[in-house]
Amino acid sequence: MEAYIEKFCEYRKEKKQVSENTMLAYRSDLMRMVSYFRNNGIVFVEQVTETHLNSFILSAEREGLKASSVVRLISSIHSFFDYLTKKGILLEDPSERIKAPKAEQPQQEIISVGELEQLLAAPETDTPKGLRDRAMLELLYATGIHLNSLLTLKLDQIQLKFKVLMVSEGDQNRVLPLGQPACEALSAYLERGREALKKPESDPELLFYNKSGEAMTRQGFFKRITEYTKKAGLPNITPRILRNSMINHLMSNGASYAGVHQLLGTKRLSAAMNFERQTQSVPEMYKKAHPRA
């Protein structure tokens, strides 16, 4: 089964362009399944039945796996066996009728506009690092892009003249509006910060990089944002909280669900949000509703 799992993961990475974190989650879930099956005498995918899968899922629940993790586990199983069926390795999909339990919707943490202003004021903008970090924070809140996308941005994706950011996430290419504060922070970083830092030799077009001239890591960025939240006297703030806060602030200012959905390129924001007809373009909605437009 392990060989099929590796082929499946390669397929999802190359054809579906899933992130590295998603790949690791798939592999972890499926290897957990393989381990359970081997302990129960099942070594070939052709042997797996719906009953076997239900037994495995029940075992995972009994071991204390959270409902949200069970949902992800079942999603991995569905994707894997759907792949095997479409490739002709299996004639029927044993996971077809398996349904996931409803995962509890966790309360999304947000910060107020005032707390956001405190966070953005924390970096010292008289230093290259401070200019870089201020620009990164402004960009995260301005656009709601994922951290991985932020860390891999290239110079040509920023068009300050037109106040837009061009970003690719998965199979989506989007042009996102940028507010004046984000443009000013990016301009200051490009003029006085980026050139003062050690230039990246491996990728000279990289927008943000660390003191060694390499792409910043997720851990490195989390360390920086943690320092700034402490400096500002705020509770822990993460990129996800900034994204959730932007969504909340936009909708509180009258943006529609459809408009925010289009801006972020998401399938859904929250089960609690009602769909509304989109009557404005994204730039119009952004200008009207974003606190830092």
C-alpha positions as CSV (number, residue, x, y, z in Angstrom):
1,M,0.0,0.0,0.0
2,E,2.9,2.4,0.7
3,A,3.9,2.5,-3.0
4,Y,0.3,3.5,-3.9
5,I,0.3,6.2,-1.2
6,E,3.6,7.7,-2.6
7,K,2.2,7.7,-6.1
8,F,-1.0,9.3,-4.8
9,C,1.0,12.0,-3.0
10,E,3.1,12.7,-6.1
11,Y,-0.1,13.0,-8.2
12,R,-1.7,15.4,-5.8
13,K,1.4,17.5,-5.6
14,E,2.0,17.6,-9.4
15,K,-1.5,17.7,-10.8
16,K,-3.5,19.3,-8.0
17,Q,-0.6,21.6,-6.7
18,V,-1.4,21.0,-3.1
19,S,0.9,22.6,-0.4
20,E,3.7,20.7,1.3
21,N,1.7,20.8,4.6
22,T,-1.3,19.2,2.9
23,M,1.0,16.5,1.5
24,L,2.3,15.7,4.9
25,A,-1.2,15.5,6.3
26,Y,-2.3,13.1,3.5
27,R,0.8,10.9,4.1
28,S,0.3,10.9,7.9
29,D,-3.4,9.9,7.7
30,L,-2.9,7.2,5.1
31,M,0.2,5.7,6.8
32,R,-1.9,5.5,10.0
33,M,-4.5,3.6,8.0
34,V,-1.9,1.2,6.6
35,S,-0.5,0.5,10.1
36,Y,-4.0,-0.3,11.4
37,F,-4.7,-2.6,8.4
38,R,-1.3,-4.5,8.7
39,N,-2.1,-5.2,12.4
40,N,-5.3,-6.7,11.2
41,G,-3.9,-8.8,8.4
42,I,-4.8,-6.6,5.5
43,V,-1.8,-5.8,3.3
44,F,-3.2,-5.1,-0.2
45,V,-5.5,-2.3,-1.2
46,E,-7.7,-4.8,-3.1
47,Q,-8.6,-6.4,0.3
48,V,-10.0,-3.2,1.8
49,T,-13.7,-3.0,2.2
50,E,-16.1,-0.5,3.6
51,T,-16.3,-2.4,6.8
52,H,-12.6,-2.3,7.2
53,L,-12.5,1.5,6.7
54,N,-15.4,2.0,9.2
55,S,-13.5,-0.2,11.8
56,F,-10.4,1.9,11.3
57,I,-12.2,5.2,11.7
58,L,-14.0,3.9,14.8
59,S,-10.6,2.8,16.2
60,A,-9.2,6.3,15.6
61,E,-12.2,7.9,17.4
62,R,-11.7,5.6,20.3
63,E,-8.1,6.6,20.6
64,G,-9.3,10.1,21.2
65,L,-8.8,11.7,17.8
66,K,-10.6,15.0,17.6
67,A,-13.7,15.4,15.4
68,S,-11.9,17.8,13.1
69,S,-9.0,15.4,12.8
70,V,-11.4,12.5,12.0
71,V,-13.0,14.7,9.3
72,R,-9.5,15.3,7.8
73,L,-8.7,11.6,8.1
74,I,-11.9,10.6,6.1
75,S,-11.2,13.3,3.5
76,S,-7.7,11.7,3.0
77,I,-9.3,8.3,2.7
78,H,-11.8,9.5,0.1
79,S,-9.2,11.2,-2.0
80,F,-6.9,8.2,-1.9
81,F,-9.5,5.6,-2.9
82,D,-11.0,7.9,-5.5
83,Y,-7.6,8.1,-7.0
84,L,-7.1,4.3,-7.0
85,T,-10.5,3.8,-8.6
86,K,-10.0,6.4,-11.3
87,K,-6.6,4.9,-12.1
88,G,-8.2,1.5,-12.5
89,I,-6.3,-0.1,-9.6
90,L,-9.7,-0.8,-7.9
91,L,-13.0,-1.6,-9.6
92,E,-15.0,0.0,-6.8
93,D,-14.4,2.7,-4.2
94,P,-14.8,1.2,-0.7
95,S,-14.9,4.6,0.8
96,E,-17.8,5.9,-1.3
97,R,-20.5,5.7,1.3
98,I,-18.4,6.7,4.3
99,K,-19.5,10.0,5.8
100,A,-17.5,12.3,8.1
101,P,-19.0,13.5,11.4
102,K,-19.8,17.2,11.5
103,A,-16.8,18.9,12.9
104,E,-17.3,21.6,15.5
105,Q,-16.8,25.1,14.2
106,P,-14.1,26.6,16.3
107,Q,-14.6,30.2,17.3
108,Q,-12.4,32.3,15.1
109,E,-10.1,34.6,17.0
110,I,-10.0,38.2,15.8
111,I,-8.4,41.4,16.9
112,S,-9.9,44.9,16.8
113,V,-8.8,47.6,14.4
114,G,-7.2,49.4,17.4
115,E,-5.2,46.3,18.4
116,L,-4.1,45.9,14.7
117,E,-2.8,49.5,14.8
118,Q,-0.8,48.6,17.9
119,L,0.7,45.6,16.2
120,L,1.6,47.5,13.1
121,A,3.3,50.2,15.1
122,A,5.6,47.7,16.9
123,P,8.3,47.2,14.2
124,E,11.0,49.9,14.3
125,T,10.9,51.4,10.9
126,D,14.3,53.1,11.2
127,T,15.9,49.6,10.7
128,P,15.9,47.4,7.6
129,K,14.4,44.5,9.5
130,G,11.7,46.7,11.0
131,L,10.8,48.1,7.5
132,R,10.7,44.5,6.2
133,D,8.5,43.3,9.0
134,R,6.1,46.2,8.9
135,A,5.7,45.7,5.1
136,M,5.0,42.0,5.6
137,L,2.4,42.6,8.3
138,E,0.7,45.3,6.3
139,L,0.6,43.0,3.3
140,L,-0.9,40.1,5.3
141,Y,-3.7,42.2,6.6
142,A,-4.2,44.1,3.4
143,T,-4.7,41.0,1.3
144,G,-5.4,38.0,3.5
145,I,-3.0,35.9,1.6
146,H,-1.6,32.7,3.2
147,L,1.8,32.9,4.9
148,N,3.4,30.5,2.4
149,S,2.4,32.9,-0.4
150,L,3.8,35.9,1.4
151,L,7.1,34.2,2.1
152,T,7.6,33.3,-1.6
153,L,6.5,36.6,-3.2
154,K,8.7,37.9,-6.0
155,L,9.4,41.5,-6.9
156,D,7.3,41.5,-10.1
157,Q,4.2,40.4,-8.2
158,I,4.0,43.9,-6.6
159,Q,2.7,46.7,-8.8
160,L,2.8,49.8,-6.6
161,K,1.9,52.1,-9.4
162,F,-1.4,50.3,-9.8
163,K,-1.7,49.5,-6.1
164,V,-2.2,45.7,-6.7
165,L,-0.6,42.4,-5.8
166,M,-0.6,39.5,-8.2
167,V,-0.7,36.2,-6.4
168,S,-1.0,32.5,-7.3
169,E,-2.4,30.1,-4.7
170,G,-3.1,26.5,-5.9
171,D,-4.6,26.8,-9.4
172,Q,-5.9,30.3,-8.9
173,N,-4.2,33.5,-10.2
174,R,-5.7,36.7,-8.6
175,V,-5.0,40.4,-8.8
176,L,-5.6,41.9,-5.3
177,P,-6.0,45.5,-4.4
178,L,-3.6,47.2,-2.0
179,G,-4.5,50.0,0.4
180,Q,-2.4,53.1,0.8
181,P,-0.7,52.0,4.1
182,A,0.4,48.7,2.6
183,C,1.8,50.5,-0.5
184,E,3.7,53.0,1.6
185,A,5.1,50.3,3.8
186,L,6.2,48.3,0.8
187,S,7.7,51.4,-0.9
188,A,9.7,52.3,2.3
189,Y,11.0,48.7,2.5
190,L,12.0,48.6,-1.1
191,E,13.7,52.0,-0.9
192,R,15.5,51.8,2.4
193,G,15.2,48.3,3.8
194,R,15.6,45.6,1.1
195,E,18.9,46.9,-0.3
196,A,20.4,47.2,3.2
197,L,19.8,43.5,3.9
198,K,22.1,40.9,2.4
199,K,20.8,40.2,-1.1
200,P,19.5,36.7,-1.8
201,E,22.0,34.9,-4.1
202,S,19.8,31.9,-4.9
203,D,16.7,33.9,-5.9
204,P,17.5,37.6,-6.5
205,E,13.8,38.4,-7.3
206,L,12.6,37.3,-3.9
207,L,10.7,40.1,-2.2
208,F,11.3,39.3,1.5
209,Y,14.3,37.5,2.9
210,N,16.3,37.1,6.2
211,K,19.6,38.4,7.3
212,S,21.4,35.5,5.6
213,G,19.9,36.4,2.2
214,E,17.6,33.4,2.2
215,A,13.8,33.1,2.1
216,M,12.3,33.6,5.5
217,T,10.9,30.4,7.1
218,R,7.5,30.1,8.7
219,Q,9.2,29.6,12.0
220,G,11.2,32.7,11.5
221,F,8.2,34.8,10.7
222,F,6.2,33.4,13.7
223,K,9.1,34.4,15.9
224,R,9.0,37.9,14.6
225,I,5.3,38.4,15.0
226,T,5.4,36.9,18.5
227,E,8.0,39.5,19.5
228,Y,5.9,42.3,18.1
229,T,2.7,41.1,19.9
230,K,4.6,41.0,23.2
231,K,6.1,44.5,22.5
232,A,2.6,45.8,21.8
233,G,1.2,44.2,25.0
234,L,-1.2,42.1,23.0
235,P,-2.2,38.4,23.3
236,N,-0.7,36.0,20.8
237,I,-1.5,36.9,17.2
238,T,-0.9,34.6,14.2
239,P,-1.2,35.1,10.4
240,R,-4.5,33.2,10.6
241,I,-5.8,35.6,13.2
242,L,-4.8,38.6,11.0
243,R,-6.7,36.9,8.1
244,N,-9.8,36.2,10.2
245,S,-9.7,39.8,11.5
246,M,-9.5,41.2,8.0
247,I,-12.6,39.1,7.0
248,N,-14.5,40.3,10.1
249,H,-13.6,44.0,9.6
250,L,-14.6,43.9,6.0
251,M,-18.0,42.3,6.6
252,S,-18.6,44.6,9.6
253,N,-18.0,47.5,7.2
254,G,-20.6,46.3,4.8
255,A,-18.7,44.0,2.5
256,S,-20.7,41.0,1.2
257,Y,-19.9,37.4,1.7
258,A,-19.5,36.9,-2.1
259,G,-17.1,39.9,-2.3
260,V,-14.9,38.6,0.5
261,H,-15.0,35.1,-1.0
262,Q,-13.8,36.5,-4.3
263,L,-11.1,38.6,-2.7
264,L,-9.7,35.6,-0.8
265,G,-10.4,32.9,-3.4
266,T,-11.9,30.7,-0.8
267,K,-14.7,28.0,-1.1
268,R,-16.2,29.1,2.2
269,L,-15.4,31.4,5.0
270,S,-17.6,30.1,7.8
271,A,-20.7,27.9,8.2
272,A,-22.3,30.8,10.1
273,M,-22.0,33.3,7.2
274,N,-24.9,33.7,4.9
275,F,-24.3,34.0,1.1
276,E,-25.2,37.4,-0.4
277,R,-25.4,38.4,-4.0
278,Q,-22.3,40.3,-5.1
279,T,-23.2,43.7,-6.4
280,Q,-19.8,45.4,-6.3
281,S,-16.5,44.7,-7.9
282,V,-13.7,43.6,-5.6
283,P,-11.8,46.9,-5.9
284,E,-15.0,48.9,-5.1
285,M,-15.8,46.6,-2.1
286,Y,-12.2,46.8,-0.9
287,K,-12.1,50.6,-1.0
288,K,-15.4,50.9,0.8
289,A,-15.0,48.3,3.5
290,H,-11.3,47.6,4.2
291,P,-10.1,49.6,7.3
292,R,-6.7,50.2,5.6
293,A,-7.8,50.7,2.0
